[in-house]
Amino acid sequence: MTKSSNYAKSLDISSTDKENIANQAKKIRGDQKPKSVNPETTETDSISTSQMSYDSRIANLDTYTTQLASHTEYAPNETEIQIASLQALQSNLVTLSQAVNSAGNALITARKNRNDILYNNQINVIQLIKDVKSYLKSLGDAGKPYYNAIVKLQFKETK
């Protein structure tokens, strides 16, 4: 962002366009300085306006690349900051983000299925461990070492 933003600053384009490009680069980098506020006059509860999620950064990169591409003057010699390279980076990030999102969804589903089997079932692990503890307790001294070992295992009921 820094290299392409600095290159854009050197172009003969309007100051408004330069400012828009610089602001978009700040959104992607996330280095926008917080506004100074008077703590006595402002409310303590505020809503964050940060756009630092990966999806937001990818969308901001797309907007940034579009802004740069709208100026024919933007034609750097460095391959890494050319429009095609920035578009390829954005496309790659979209692909990677989609892979992460689908893997995350699969993980959430797998955990839900696991919890359904272990905890939300008629014969669940909590009931099973209670039954095992009761049985080992009933054995008396013969089951005492096993009971002491199983008591160390901690299971919590989910609600």
MOQUILIN-V115038 format. One record per pair of residues at least 12 apart in sequence whose ideal C-beta (glycine too) atoms are under 8 Angstrom apart, sorted by sequence separation. I is the first residue (numbers start at 0). J is the second residue. D is the distance in Angstrom with one decimal. If there is no record, write none. Layout:
i,j,d
I,J,D
I,J,D
//
This chain:
i,j,d
7,20,4.7
8,21,7.3
7,21,7.7
68,82,4.9
132,146,6.7
135,149,6.4
67,82,6.2
4,20,6.3
4,21,5.9
132,149,6.1
64,82,6.5
67,85,7.1
131,149,6.3
132,150,7.0
4,24,4.2
29,49,7.4
3,24,7.5
64,85,4.5
128,149,7.3
29,51,5.0
63,85,7.6
64,86,5.6
1,24,7.5
0,24,4.5
26,50,5.8
128,152,7.0
60,85,7.2
64,89,6.0
128,154,5.5
0,27,5.4
1,28,7.9
29,56,7.9
0,28,5.4
60,88,7.2
61,89,5.4
27,56,5.6
60,89,4.8
125,154,5.5
26,56,7.9
124,154,6.2
125,156,5.4
27,59,4.9
57,89,6.4
60,92,7.0
26,59,4.7
27,60,5.7
57,92,4.9
23,59,6.1
27,63,6.2
57,93,5.9
118,156,7.2
119,157,7.8
23,62,5.8
24,63,6.4
53,92,7.7
57,96,6.0
118,157,5.0
23,63,4.3
54,96,6.3
20,63,7.1
23,66,6.1
53,96,5.5
114,157,6.8
20,66,5.4
53,99,7.7
19,66,6.2
20,67,6.7
16,66,7.5
16,70,6.9
12,70,5.5
7,67,6.3
10,70,6.5
12,72,6.2
11,72,6.2
10,72,4.6
0,63,7.6
7,70,7.7
10,73,6.2
3,67,6.6
7,73,6.3
6,73,7.2
6,75,5.1
6,77,7.9
3,75,7.4
6,80,6.1
2,77,6.9
2,79,7.1
3,80,4.1
2,80,5.0
3,85,6.9
//
